[in-house]
Amino acid sequence: MTIISGRLEYLGWKRPWKVDGGSNAADLSREFWQFAEQRRGKPIKHVYDRDNYMLKADDASEFDLNYIEAGEGIIAQKREGFGMFNVAAYLEWALLALNGRQIIATITPGGFWLTNAPNEDVPGVVFQREGNMGVVPPGMERAICKVGQGAECCIFLCGGSTGLECAKFDPAFARQILDRKARGQMNADRIGDCRLLGRQGAQ
């Protein structure tokens, strides 16, 4: 069993998935692809929610793990008939949602589990009523997002049609922002540790 804990810095699927434990740092992508190679062509299932993603061996599953090349796309394909689920899409969503947060990754021959640290205390964000941009309530932009504070400003703080918005949980937009950060093309530099709570107005 391998356990990796620390602050996640995810800058893109094809870049290192850095977990900074303070005195050391690890590339979580290497651990994931080593696990994937062991399970390639074998039965697999996944379990997920807003703060967790688990890919694990399950002999009762009708889906087998399949990919062409490590570092590229990866799916679970139905053994008989048509059907699949996109492992890369679900896993990357977890990496985006947990980005900037304290996480724990547990890797065994039978599973890859990514979750938030149980003792973390982080700000919450909700989606707007429509779309994937997050609401930035009045005051949050200074207290949490650090607008106007140079490198300390969160990279996901954006101006939109409703004013300031959070792009952390919009996968397509977040990928573009993270790529710009990785290339050193932003003044803001901090990956905010906010957690997604749900959608505005949802019960």
N, C-alpha and C positions, 0 to 999 in steps of 0.2 A: 504494500500500500504506500502511495505517495500522497502527502498532504502539503499543499502550498497555500500560504496565507499572506495577505498584505493588501496594499492598495492597487487596484486594477487600473492600468493605463492601456486602453485599446485604441489604436490609431488606424486600424484597417485589417481586413481579413488576411491579406498577404504580407502584413508587417508583424513583428513580434507582439504577442499578447502579454505585455509586461506586467508582472505582479511584483511590486516593491515591498519587501518585507522589512525594510529599514537597513539592516546590515547586509542584506543580499537581495538580488532580484532574479526572477525566473521568467522564462518564456513559456507561457502556458500552451501556446500553439504546438510546441514540440511534444509536450505530454499528450495533447489531444490526438495528434496524428499517429503517435506510437500506439495509443489505445485503438484507434481506428484501424490500423494495420492488423492488429491482433483479431479484430472482429470482422474484418472484411469478408463478405460472402456468407456471414453467419447471422442467425436470427437476432434481432435487436428491437427495442422499444424505447420511447422517450416519454418523460414526464416533465411538465413545466408549469410555472406560474410567473408572476411579475418579478420575483426575486430568486428564482431557481431554474436550473435546467439540468436534467439527468438523462444521459444516454446509457442504456444498460443491456446486458445480455439477457435474453429471455427465450428459452427454447420453445415456448408456446406461441411466440409471435409468428405471424405469417409474412413478416417483412425482413428482408436481409439487407445488411449494410453494403453500400456499393459506391465506389468512386473510381476515377481513372488515374488521377495523380494527386499526391499529397499537396495540400495548399490550395487546391482548386475547389470545385463544388463537391458536395457529398449528399447522397440521398439514401433513404431506406425504400427498397423496391419490393413490391409484393411478389412472393415466390411463384404463385400461380395466378394467372389472369392479370388484369390491369389495375394498377394502383401504386401510389408512392407517397412519401412525405419528404419534404425538403429539410434535411438535417441542418444544412448550412444556414438556412433562413431563420430557423428557430434558435439555433445556437448563437447566431450573430445578434439576434434581438436581445438575448440574455446578456451578451457582452456589452451591448450598447446601454441597456438598462442599468447594469451594474458598474458601468464605467465611472471611474473616480471614487468608487466606494471601497470599503474594506471587505474583502471576499475570502472565502475558503474554497479551495478546489481539492477534491478527493478523487484520486485515480487508483483503481484496482484492476486486475485482469477482467473483472466482470462489469465495470462501470466507470463512467466519467461524470462527476457531480460538481456543479458550480452553484454556489449559494452565497448570500450575504452573510457577513459576520453577525452573530446573534445579538451582540451588545452594541451595535452601531446606533447612533442617534443622528439622523440626517434630515434635512428639510424635505417636505413633500411637494409634489407638483401634480396638478390635474390637467388632463387634456381639455381644450376648449370644447364647446358643445358639438362642433363639427371639425373634422380633420385631425391631424396628428401634432399640432403645435400646442405647447403647454401655456397655461395661464401664468402670468407674472403679476401678482397682486401689488397694489401700491405699497411702496416701502421695501418690498423684497429685492427690487433692483439694486438698492444700495446696501442693505443689510446682508443679503445672501449672494447676489450675483456680482456685487462689487463694481458696478458701472462706474466708469471714469477713473478706475484705479490701475490702469495700465495692465501689466502682466497678470495681476491678481483678478482681473475681470474674467468671469466665466466665458468660455468660447461659444457657448450655445445661446447667449443672450442676443436676440435679434429684434430688429424693428419690423413690425408687420402692420396689417390693415387695422388692427385693434390697439396698436401701440406696441409696447415691448412684449416679446413672446419668448418662450423657451423651445429650442429646436432639438433638445437632447433625445427626445423620444420619437422623433420623426426620422425613421431609418434613412431615407434617401437624402434628406437635408443634412443629417448628422454625419453621414459618410463624407460628404463634400467638405464640411467644416473640419473634420478630423484629418482629412487629406491635406488641407491647407495648413493646419497646425504642424503636421509631420514635415511639411516642406518649409516650415519657418516663415510662412506668409501672413501671420496674424500678429497684431499687437497684444491682444488678449492671449493668455497662455494656460489658464487654469481649466481643467475638466471638473465641472461642478459635481458634487456628490449627491445631488437630489435623487429622490426616489419617486417613482410613479405611483400615485394613489388611486387613479381611476379617471372618470370623465366628469366634467362640470355638469351638475344637475342630475347625475345618476343617483339612484337610490342605493 
